[in-house]
Amino acid sequence: MKQQIILKIVVDIGMTVMLLLLMTYELIGEAAHGRLGVRIFALFITHHILNRKWSRSVFKGKDTPLCIWQTVLVN
């Protein structure tokens, strides 16, 4: 696999794990919740930077109505 694809997968897995941990506020405490919140925000920004090509192509108008509808439903 290409290195960038592996990085995208690692970022997505990291975001998923952190989201699950953030939902356990009572178990992890306020300080850990705050640190995880900052880290997931950094991963969120990284995720959007890594996927900027997809973001640009969404509004170019090359998609079929079915593809646009699927994008709306998923996001």
ROSE-4610 file (N, C-alpha, C; in Angstrom, 1 decimal, always signed):
// ROSE-4610
residu = [M/M/M/K/K/K/Q/Q/Q/Q/Q/Q/I/I/I/I/I/I/L/L/L/K/K/K/I/I/I/V/V/V/V/V/V/D/D/D/I/I/I/G/G/G/M/M/M/T/T/T/V/V/V/M/M/M/L/L/L/L/L/L/L/L/L/L/L/L/M/M/M/T/T/T/Y/Y/Y/E/E/E/L/L/L/I/I/I/G/G/G/E/E/E/A/A/A/A/A/A/H/H/H/G/G/G/R/R/R/L/L/L/G/G/G/V/V/V/R/R/R/I/I/I/F/F/F/A/A/A/L/L/L/F/F/F/I/I/I/T/T/T/H/H/H/H/H/H/I/I/I/L/L/L/N/N/N/R/R/R/K/K/K/W/W/W/S/S/S/R/R/R/S/S/S/V/V/V/F/F/F/K/K/K/G/G/G/K/K/K/D/D/D/T/T/T/P/P/P/L/L/L/C/C/C/I/I/I/W/W/W/Q/Q/Q/T/T/T/V/V/V/L/L/L/V/V/V/N/N/N]
num = [1/1/1/2/2/2/3/3/3/4/4/4/5/5/5/6/6/6/7/7/7/8/8/8/9/9/9/10/10/10/11/11/11/12/12/12/13/13/13/14/14/14/15/15/15/16/16/16/17/17/17/18/18/18/19/19/19/20/20/20/21/21/21/22/22/22/23/23/23/24/24/24/25/25/25/26/26/26/27/27/27/28/28/28/29/29/29/30/30/30/31/31/31/32/32/32/33/33/33/34/34/34/35/35/35/36/36/36/37/37/37/38/38/38/39/39/39/40/40/40/41/41/41/42/42/42/43/43/43/44/44/44/45/45/45/46/46/46/47/47/47/48/48/48/49/49/49/50/50/50/51/51/51/52/52/52/53/53/53/54/54/54/55/55/55/56/56/56/57/57/57/58/58/58/59/59/59/60/60/60/61/61/61/62/62/62/63/63/63/64/64/64/65/65/65/66/66/66/67/67/67/68/68/68/69/69/69/70/70/70/71/71/71/72/72/72/73/73/73/74/74/74/75/75/75]
x = [+0.8/+0.0/+0.9/+0.3/+1.1/+1.1/+2.1/+2.3/+1.2/+0.7/-0.4/-1.7/-2.0/-3.2/-3.1/-1.9/-1.7/-1.9/-1.4/-1.6/-3.0/-3.8/-5.2/-5.9/-5.6/-6.2/-5.9/-4.6/-4.2/-5.0/-5.1/-5.8/-7.3/-7.9/-9.3/-9.5/-8.6/-8.7/-8.5/-7.5/-7.3/-8.5/-9.1/-10.3/-11.5/-11.6/-12.7/-12.4/-11.2/-10.9/-11.1/-10.6/-10.7/-12.2/-13.0/-14.4/-15.1/-14.7/-15.3/-14.8/-13.5/-13.0/-13.7/-13.9/-14.5/-16.0/-16.6/-18.0/-18.0/-16.9/-16.8/-16.3/-16.9/-16.5/-16.4/-17.4/-17.4/-16.3/-15.9/-14.8/-13.4/-13.2/-11.8/-11.5/-12.5/-12.3/-12.2/-12.3/-12.3/-11.0/-9.9/-8.6/-8.3/-8.5/-8.2/-9.2/-10.4/-11.4/-11.0/-10.4/-10.0/-8.8/-7.8/-6.7/-7.1/-8.0/-8.4/-9.2/-9.9/-10.7/-9.7/-8.6/-7.6/-7.0/-6.7/-6.1/-7.0/-8.3/-9.2/-9.4/-9.4/-9.5/-8.3/-7.1/-5.9/-6.0/-6.5/-6.7/-7.8/-8.8/-9.9/-9.3/-8.5/-7.8/-6.9/-6.1/-5.2/-6.1/-7.2/-8.1/-8.5/-8.9/-9.4/-8.3/-7.1/-5.9/-5.6/-5.6/-5.3/-6.3/-7.6/-8.6/-9.1/-8.2/-8.6/-9.0/-8.4/-8.7/-10.1/-10.6/-12.0/-12.9/-12.6/-13.4/-13.5/-12.4/-12.5/-13.3/-13.3/-14.0/-15.5/-16.0/-17.4/-18.2/-17.7/-18.5/-18.1/-17.5/-17.1/-18.3/-19.3/-20.4/-20.3/-19.3/-19.1/-19.9/-20.6/-21.3/-22.7/-23.2/-24.5/-25.5/-26.7/-27.7/-27.7/-27.5/-27.5/-26.3/-25.1/-23.9/-24.0/-24.6/-24.8/-25.8/-26.8/-27.8/-27.1/-26.3/-25.6/-24.6/-23.9/-23.0/-23.8/-25.0/-25.8/-26.3/-26.7/-27.2/-26.1/-24.9/-23.8/-23.2/-23.1/-22.5/-23.6]
y = [-1.2/+0.0/+1.2/+2.3/+3.6/+4.1/+4.9/+5.4/+6.4/+7.2/+8.1/+7.4/+6.3/+5.5/+4.9/+4.4/+3.9/+5.0/+6.1/+7.3/+7.6/+7.6/+7.9/+6.9/+5.6/+4.6/+4.7/+5.0/+5.2/+6.4/+7.5/+8.7/+8.3/+7.6/+7.3/+6.3/+5.4/+4.5/+5.3/+6.2/+7.0/+7.8/+8.4/+9.2/+8.4/+7.2/+6.3/+5.9/+5.5/+5.1/+6.3/+7.5/+8.6/+9.0/+8.9/+9.2/+8.3/+7.0/+6.1/+6.4/+6.8/+7.2/+8.5/+9.4/+10.7/+10.5/+9.4/+9.2/+8.6/+8.2/+7.6/+8.7/+9.9/+11.0/+10.6/+9.9/+9.6/+8.6/+7.8/+6.8/+7.4/+8.3/+8.8/+10.1/+10.8/+12.1/+13.3/+14.4/+15.7/+16.0/+15.8/+16.2/+15.3/+14.0/+13.1/+13.5/+13.8/+14.2/+15.4/+16.4/+17.6/+17.3/+16.5/+16.2/+15.4/+14.5/+13.7/+14.6/+15.5/+16.5/+17.3/+17.7/+18.5/+17.6/+16.4/+15.4/+15.0/+14.8/+14.4/+15.6/+16.8/+18.0/+18.1/+17.8/+17.8/+16.7/+15.5/+14.4/+14.8/+15.5/+16.0/+16.9/+17.9/+18.8/+18.0/+17.0/+16.2/+15.4/+14.8/+14.1/+14.9/+16.1/+17.0/+17.4/+17.6/+17.9/+16.8/+15.5/+14.4/+14.1/+14.5/+14.2/+15.4/+16.4/+17.7/+17.5/+16.5/+16.2/+15.8/+15.0/+14.6/+15.8/+16.6/+17.8/+18.7/+18.9/+19.8/+19.2/+17.9/+17.2/+17.1/+17.3/+17.2/+18.2/+19.4/+20.6/+20.9/+20.0/+20.2/+19.9/+19.2/+18.9/+17.7/+16.9/+15.7/+14.5/+14.6/+13.4/+13.3/+12.1/+11.8/+12.2/+12.4/+12.7/+11.6/+10.3/+9.2/+9.3/+9.7/+9.8/+11.0/+12.1/+13.2/+12.8/+12.1/+11.7/+10.8/+9.9/+9.0/+9.8/+10.8/+11.6/+12.3/+12.9/+13.6/+12.7/+11.5/+10.5/+10.0/+9.8/+9.3/+10.4/+11.6/+12.7/+13.4]
z = [+0.0/+0.0/+0.0/-0.5/-0.5/+0.9/+1.2/+2.5/+2.9/+2.0/+2.3/+2.6/+1.9/+2.2/+3.6/+4.0/+5.4/+6.4/+6.1/+7.0/+7.2/+6.1/+6.1/+7.0/+6.9/+7.7/+9.1/+9.4/+10.8/+11.5/+10.7/+11.2/+11.5/+10.6/+10.7/+11.9/+12.1/+13.2/+14.5/+14.5/+15.7/+16.1/+15.1/+15.3/+15.9/+15.4/+15.9/+17.3/+17.6/+19.0/+20.0/+19.6/+20.4/+20.6/+19.6/+19.7/+20.7/+20.7/+21.7/+23.1/+23.2/+24.5/+25.0/+24.1/+24.5/+25.0/+24.6/+25.0/+26.4/+27.0/+28.3/+29.3/+29.3/+30.1/+31.6/+32.1/+33.5/+33.9/+33.0/+33.3/+33.1/+32.2/+32.0/+32.7/+33.1/+33.9/+33.0/+33.6/+32.9/+32.2/+32.9/+32.3/+31.0/+31.1/+30.0/+28.8/+29.2/+28.2/+27.4/+28.1/+27.5/+26.6/+27.0/+26.2/+25.0/+25.1/+24.0/+23.0/+23.5/+22.6/+21.8/+22.3/+21.5/+20.5/+20.9/+19.9/+18.8/+19.1/+18.0/+17.1/+17.6/+16.8/+15.8/+16.3/+15.5/+14.4/+14.8/+13.8/+12.8/+13.2/+12.3/+11.2/+11.7/+10.7/+9.8/+10.3/+9.5/+8.5/+8.9/+8.1/+6.9/+7.1/+6.0/+5.1/+5.7/+4.8/+3.9/+4.5/+3.7/+2.6/+2.8/+1.9/+1.2/+1.0/+0.4/-1.1/-1.7/-3.1/-3.3/-2.4/-2.4/-2.2/-1.2/-0.9/-2.1/-2.8/-4.0/-5.1/-5.3/-6.4/-6.1/-4.9/-4.6/-5.3/-5.4/-6.0/-7.4/-8.1/-9.5/-10.5/-10.0/-10.8/-11.8/-11.6/-12.5/-12.0/-10.9/-10.3/-10.9/-10.9/-11.3/-10.2/-10.4/-9.3/-8.3/-8.7/-7.7/-6.8/-7.4/-6.6/-5.6/-6.0/-5.1/-4.0/-4.3/-3.3/-2.3/-2.7/-1.8/-0.9/-1.5/-0.7/+0.4/+0.0/+1.0/+2.1/+1.8/+2.8/+3.7/+3.2/+4.0/+4.9/+4.4/+5.2/+5.9]
